[in-house]
Amino acid sequence: QPSDQAIRGKWWELYNDPELNALEEQVSISNQNVVAAEAQFREAVNSMRIARSALFPTIGASVSATRSRGSGSVSVSQAGSAQTRNVYDLTTDVSYQADVWGSIRRQVRASTDTAQASFAQLENARLSFQAALAQAYFELRGIDGEQQLLEQTVKSYQDFLQLTQYRFNAGVVSGVDVAQAETQLNSTRATLVDLAVSRAQFEHAIAVLTGKPPAEVSVPKRPITTLPPTIPVALPSTLLQRRPDIANV
């Protein structure tokens, strides 16, 4: 039985990362695709309620009020005291359409199925963007670890280049050794620049997924220090039914 409409809960809390938790909470609030899917679901629910209301009698009521003043022939003594009357009218009506051929029930069933499908699409959209955000976040944290390692490597290569230049000045090594040390250092620096570009791209993706302008999102550099959560050895096969690609087959 397809279960892609099942609510997955806050699965990202398994990683014990407060910053990731705060970012994930923004997906349901600010991500425009999720907001649009939620609006479509509310529209489907309202359509279902409208279709279901046709099964019940319709009661109408109207109220009217009339104010009139007598204008017949009166004496001089009665001219200033013409009678004024207020008339109130309340009318009600009741109508009921018998569902003899079952058309209303079929319309209600169709609207209910549409609402259920819309809710499944909403949960699938929310899950997709939450997963994309988590993936971008951990990719960014992986780059932070690489940058930290390369920054230490650059410092070591700078020291090695300085040592090689001292040895060259002393006539111990040739200029080829100095050139190789410089190439090694410059290549590592270029890799650091490429990583900075990649990190900016993932940071941009995180901003888009949380529904914010990229200029307002800045994720501090912090390599991952915690271990990933332990996956249980045995998982129920019913979890596969929550996958949209399997549920829609």
N, C-alpha and C positions, 0 to 999 in steps of 0.2 A: 504494500500500500504506500503510495507516495506520501512522504512526510516532509516535503521541502518547506511547508508553511510553519513547521515547528520552530518555536523561539529557542535560539541557541544559548541565550544567556551571555554573561560577561566572561567569555572564554579566555580573553586576553589577560585576565588577572592571574592566570596560572604562571605567567612570567615574572610576577612580583616586581614590576617596574612601574613606579608611580607616575613617571612622565608619560609612558605609553598609555596608562589608564586614563590620564587627563586628555590625551589626544583622541583616544577612541570614543570618549563620551561626546566629543564634538561632531562625530560623524552623523549621529541621529538628529542632531540639533541644527547644524549649519550646512551639511552637504546638500546641495541643491537637487541632486538626482534622487536622494532618499526623500527629501521633502516633497518632490513632485510625485514619487511613488506613493507616499502617504496620502497626498491629496487625492490621487486616483482611487485609493482604497476607501477613503471617506465618501467619495462620490458614489462608489459602488454600494456601500452600506446604505446611504440615503436612498438610492434607487430601489434597493431591496425593501426598505421600510415603506416607500411609496407604493410599491407593488403589493405588499402585504396589507396595506390599509384598505385595498379594494375588497377584501374579504368581509369587512365590517360595514354596518349601516353608516350612512352619511347624514349627519344632523346639521341643519342650518337654522340660523335665527337672525332676525333683523328688528331693529327698533327705530321708530320714527316719532317725532313730536311736532305738534301743530299748535300755534298760538293765534287766537282770533279775538276780535273785538267787535261787539255789536254795533251796527250802523243804521238801525231802523229809526223811525220818527220818534223823537222824544220831546218832552216839554222843556221849557227853559230851565226849570228847577232840576231836571235830570241830565242836562247837557254835559255837566262835568263829571258824571259818574257812570259812563257807559260801561257795560259789563264786559270783562275780558275772560276768555276761556282757554285753558290749556288741555289739549287732547294728546294722549300718549297711545301709541299702537305697537304692540309686540306680536310678531308673527314667527312661527317656527314651522319647519318642514323636515320630514324624514324620508330618505330614499335608500333603497337597498336593491342591489343587482344580484340575483341568484346565479351562482356559478354552476349552471346546469351542465355545460359541456366541458368544464374543467380548464377553461382557458386561463382563468385568473390563477389557479393553482400551478399551472405550468409556467406562467410568467413569474410567479413567486419563486418557484424552483430554479428557473433560469437565472433570476437575479441573485439568488443565494449562491449558486455555483460561480457566478461572475465575481461576487464579493469574496468568496473563498480563494479563487484564482488570483484576484487582485492582492489579497493578503499574502499569498505565497510569493508573488512577485515583489512585494514590499520587503519581506524577510530575505529573499534572495539578493535583492539590491543592497540591503543593509549589510548582509554577510559578505558580499563581494567587496564592498568598499572598506569594510572593517579589516578584511584579510589583506587587501591591497595596502592599507595603511600600515598594518603590522609588518608586512614584507618590506615596504620602503623604510620603515623605522629601523629594522634590524640590518638592512643593507647599509644605512647611514652609520649605524653603530659599528659595523664591520670596517667601514672606511676610517672611522675614528681610530680604531685599533691599528690599522695599517699606517695611518699618518703618524701615530705615536712611535711606531717602530721605525718608520723611515726617517723621522726627525732625529732619532738617536743614531741611525745609520749615517745620516748626513754629517752629524757632529764627529763621528768616528772617521769618516772619509776626509773631513777637513783636517783633522789631526794627522791622518796618514799622509795627506798631500803636503802638509807643512814639514813633516818628517822627511819625506822624499826629497823635497826641495833642499833641506839641510844637507842631506846625503849627496845630492847633486852638487851643491856648492863645495862640498868636501871632496868631490871627485870619486865618490864610491859608486854611484849609479849614473846611468846615462840620461839624456833628455827624453828618451823613449819612456822610461819609467815615470818621469814627471808627467808626460803627456797622458799616459794610461791612468795615472791617479786623478788628473784633472777630468778626463772623460768619465771615469767612474763616478766622481762627485757630481758633475753636471747632469749625467743620466739619472741619478737618484733625485736630484732637485727637480728635473723635468717630470719624473713620476709623481712627485709631491704635488706639482701643479695640476697634473691630470686628475689626481685624487680630489683635489679641492674643487675642480669643475664637477666631478661626479657627485660629490657631497652636496654641492649647491643644487644640482638637478633633483636629488632625492628630497632635499629640504623644500624645494618648489613643489614636488609631488605631494608631500605631506600637507603643505598649505592648501593646495587645491582640494585634497580629499577631506580636509576639515572645514572647507567652505570659507577660507579666509584669504585675503590678498597676500601674495608671497612676501611683500615688504613687512608684514606684521608678524611673520613667523620666523623665529630664530631658535634653532635647537642647539643648546650648548654642546661642546665636544665632550664626549664621555665614552670611553671604550666599555664594552660589556665585561662585567666582572662576575656576574652570577651564572650558574650553570643552567642549562635549559631544563624545563620540567620533565619528569620521568613519565614516559608513555606506558600505560598498563600493558601487560603481556597479552591479555585477551580483551577484545572490545566486541560488543554485540554487533552482529551483522545488520541489525536494524538501523544503525547509524548511516549506512550507505543510502538508505531511503531519504535521508535529509539532503543529499547532494542534488542540486538542481539538474545536472546533466543526466543523472540516473533516474530521477523522479519523472522527467519529461519523456523518457524513452517509451 
